[in-house]
């Protein structure tokens, strides 16, 4: 079962605003400084790379409850956590960097660490996770 990440509007504004601002500033600098072809090429490549990376994160952040493991996907991040290793899960607003596009998150503690994710429907996700992890402590509040 696949769960898309919840996306906070303000986070989208920050990410896409940074992309737009970077493109504006670099274009302005190119025009006012009368850059050469190499400068223009480098600027265009950097802007396209930034747009590509932010798009990769924005459109490919999701979580899959497979038969035996949880898969967390966000751009270059592709993490697999076997259900047998999960010890607990609960709702949180933890702002640490993570493969989540919202501050309404779930903190999953497992044998080798923790993961913060933000599925659109946290309650449904926690319910399905509890069915797959009967030995884990799953808190719904």
HELIX and SHEET records of a PDB file:
HELIX    1   1 UNK A    9  UNK A   33  1                                  25    
HELIX    2   2 UNK A   37  UNK A   59  1                                  23    
HELIX    3   3 UNK A   83  UNK A   85  5                                   3    
HELIX    4   4 UNK A  122  UNK A  132  1                                  11    
SHEET    1   A 4 UNK A   2  UNK A   4  0                                        
SHEET    2   A 4 UNK A  62  UNK A  65 -1                                        
SHEET    3   A 4 UNK A  69  UNK A  74 -1                                        
SHEET    4   A 4 UNK A  77  UNK A  82 -1                                        
SHEET    1   B 4 UNK A 113  UNK A 117  0                                        
SHEET    2   B 4 UNK A 105  UNK A 110 -1                                        
SHEET    3   B 4 UNK A  86  UNK A  92 -1                                        
SHEET    4   B 4 UNK A 137  UNK A 138  1                                        
END                                                                             
